[in-house]
């Protein structure tokens, strides 16, 4: 394969030694590793164009990757594929303070963007993903961040993209298609959506604009312990319909246990809170902040009067004084490596445990969170997994995230199979309630297809076929 891409890249940026190929074979999930045929390291859009043209000519599948921290198996290649690693394309092209937009390449990380924004008075929302993960990849996969309550999923934050199409041509979308400003996706036909949630199947994005927002002067990060998940979900619903908080989310009890170093938590003590709700309250003055906190106290009092068991709020500073390991929640982005690093635990063969992290992540109706949780908790428990649930209202409460996490030993084939079987059962439980997987892995697409509107499925295939008639991009994504 080297001879196909040598005209495109310097030889040292085409990697095909067995050790490197093995390192690009998988991610953090239960998916079986598959070594690619080569790894390509472009440094600019012109090199990506040359790679795509060469791949189209010889019908070589291409899989895009940045940091390999994906938890849906989306960067796992096929044996004949070349992995296009975009991590060297890491420039912040422009910080437009007037329009509150940053234009960046896919190799820019959340930690890198945070450093660029420091002192500018502007902010972006951060996901609960590693600081070294890609900003643009998260946006293109339509993930979520700690400003999603106000501003929706990360795909909504994109103002436009510059993309290498499957024939090697370059195109821009949004206002950047006609202007030097990347301020909005409209009012032209919104072709940016052709590249959001497509998992790289319609083009390789080499540049994108991302909305920013003013940094508030005052902020308070709070936690509320909830006796039941029903109390937590109702609290999140009420907060989503108020203007009290910038961010609201909930974590079930196993996540807190794992932070304390318990690799396989369970069972729950009946006196232990089932959920904790976390929220950010922000304002431009101390007086405004005090008013919002007063409103929060009134809302919680109303919920308690209705019979919900909710503790008084405590701050992140209180939590850190109690347990310093909670300091990771003081600032985002943060690493959740405690979910899959298991120091001291040994595998069945006596060697170290190589932690895996995977989940079924869904977007669905906020009104059905309790029903969905009631269905998935028994599924997880019967499979021997603690019911680790992450949830949050999105876009003012118009929909919600429901995410069911499992941690496991990636070195144990039987445990990987158990994870796959559990994920399938979990998704089968919530699909009838309208919960749709985001960052949809190939196995979940198989389940979705039986429920898709036929016209939508046909349109999906037609769009992909029109853009990529050779079928070279993302060979595992959205295949019929």
Secondary structure, DSSP 8 states (H G I E B T S, - for coil): -HHHHTTTS-GGGEE--HHHHHHTS--SSSS-----SEEE---SHHHHHHHHHHHHHHT--EEEESSS--SSSTT---TT-EEEE-TT---EEEEETTTTEEEE-TT-BHHHHHHHHTTTTEE----SS-TTSBHHHHHHTT---TTHHHH-SGGGGEEEEEEE-TTS-EEE-GGGGTSS----S-SS--GGGGGSSSTTSS-EEEEEEEE-EE--SEEEEEEEEESSHHHHHHHHHHHHTSSS-SEEEEEEHHHHHHHTT-TT-----TTS-SEEEEEEEEESSHHHHHHHHHHHHHHHHHHHHTT--B---EEHHHHHHH-GGGGGGTSSS---GGGT--TT-B-TTSSB--EEEEEEEEEE-GGGHHHHHHHHHHHHHHTT---EEEEEEEGGGTEEEEEEEEEEETT-HHHHHHHHHHHHHHHHHHHTTT-EESS--HHHHHHHHTTS-HHHHHHHHHHHHHH-TT--B-TTSS--
